[in-house]
Amino acid sequence: MNQIQKEFPILQQKVNGNPIAYLDNAATSQKPVSVLKALEEFYTTSNANPHRGVYDLAMRATQAFEASRKVVADFIGVKDEAEVIFTRNATEALNLIAYSYGMNFLSAEDGITISVAEHHSNLVPWQQVAKVTGASLDYLYLTDGAQISDEEIAAKITEKTKLVSVVHISNVLGVVFPLEKIVKRAREVGAVVVLDCAQSIPHIPVDVQKLDVDFAAFSGHKMYAPLGIGVLWGRRSLLEKMPPFLSGGDMIDSVEEQVTSYAPIPQKFEAGTQNAGGAVALAAAIRFMQKIGWEEITRIEHDLMAYALDGLRQLPYVTVLGGSIPAEERYGVISFNVQDAHPHDVASILDADGVCIRAGHHCAQPLLHHLNLYAANRISFAVYNTREDIDAFLNSLKKVRGVLGYGS
Ligand SMILES: Cc1ncc(COP(=O)(O)O)c(C=O)c1O
């Protein structure tokens, strides 16, 4: 085990008698000791209901929670930390934008533009907004090279478009979409831009100010933090005019029998008891990533990408989705199909060798249909993966067709 792997207790166990090769990081990443310890420390030293009590322990909980907000804000290039709203995950953050902004600021004359490569979390909420408001829902389709062309951007982001919501890195193709061009076009027509950075944030720096988007959403659990903590960032000017998404305790200024005035942001969007332990652990996950540094993260993950793609390309019965995208333009994930093998069979056969990979539609059914597929396999990397993991994967994959009775 290398130094980074040693920090992940879960990787030290065996699965089905084999060392674990965990290659499903796009679904969720594993958690380092520093994150687990931060969670434990919060619950053993500082747990109380944040923002509620006046006693020392409650203040400690509030301080730990709010200090985590600052860490997140710094990480994504935000100066005004009140613009950082804690949610359960990217899905909740995207729903917050759809229900609070979309439902209230869009109408039947307006258009919403998303890409066909969206995860269902950045697609179904916009369908709902379109259904209720009457706005049109328009799709950016992909070229044969699995990219969004300039022509498509010009054709689908028009004077009618009032909101554009796009994924930064596709959870199926691993390709970075041309965000700069999309933002430029959205600005020309006066549309608000939402960025789903759930898959980019573990792999590349995401500076929301530099990217010049209006909202960004991501989950902690894909970037080494625990399940159940996510982030919505939005521009103050937009967040302030939006109504609350959920209502109840902690999001109010004052409540009378018939009327309520709301707390300022971020509390206006953080109804109910918050996952303060999760936020503290997310801050620890960010520190874990910062300790390794982007240069090293990129070096490790690009090496894995090139090595795995090279190995897959040598197997004539394997088709890589978006196969023409070069390794240096891919981040985090490779999806593929094995000729004559159902993706679930492939994943089960690999599981017997301790290799964890994903099979299915990856919550991106419109994209798979656009590619004339119904399912695929996917491997996805994190900073603790090694070439040995890829070797274990490739060796196991080479057995699949034989196990299914097709020869090699
Ligand atoms: C691109 C993308 N967006 C959004 C999500 C939703 O994340 P969560 O399930 O953590 O809300 C995912 C999860 O896989 C994703 O890959």
The ligand as an SDF file (V2000), in Angstrom:
LIG
                    3D

 16 16  0  0  0  0  0  0  0  0999 V2000
  -22.8120   14.9130  -12.3920 C   0  0  0  0  0  0  0  0  0  0  0  0
  -23.6080   14.5680  -11.1780 C   0  0  0  0  0  0  0  0  0  0  0  0
  -24.5060   15.4470  -10.7140 N   0  0  0  0  0  0  0  0  0  0  0  0
  -25.2340   15.2040   -9.6170 C   0  0  0  0  0  0  0  0  0  0  0  0
  -25.1040   14.0180   -8.9370 C   0  0  0  0  0  0  0  0  0  0  0  0
  -25.9570   13.7740   -7.7370 C   0  0  0  0  0  0  0  0  0  0  0  0
  -25.1940   13.6060   -6.6150 O   0  0  0  0  0  0  0  0  0  0  0  0
  -25.8980   13.1580   -5.2360 P   0  0  0  0  0  0  0  0  0  0  0  0
  -26.5220   11.8270   -5.5130 O   0  0  0  0  0  0  0  0  0  0  0  0
  -24.7820   13.0950   -4.2840 O   0  0  0  0  0  0  0  0  0  0  0  0
  -26.9010   14.1840   -4.9230 O   0  0  0  0  0  0  0  0  0  0  0  0
  -24.2000   13.0630   -9.3850 C   0  0  0  0  0  0  0  0  0  0  0  0
  -24.0510   11.7680   -8.6990 C   0  0  0  0  0  0  0  0  0  0  0  0
  -23.5550   10.8090   -9.2170 O   0  0  0  0  0  0  0  0  0  0  0  0
  -23.4370   13.3420  -10.5360 C   0  0  0  0  0  0  0  0  0  0  0  0
  -22.5450   12.4710  -11.0180 O   0  0  0  0  0  0  0  0  0  0  0  0
  1  2  1  0
  2  3  1  0
  2 15  2  0
  3  4  2  0
  4  5  1  0
  5  6  1  0
  5 12  2  0
  6  7  1  0
  7  8  1  0
  8  9  2  0
  8 10  1  0
  8 11  1  0
 12 13  1  0
 12 15  1  0
 13 14  2  0
 15 16  1  0
M  END
$$$$
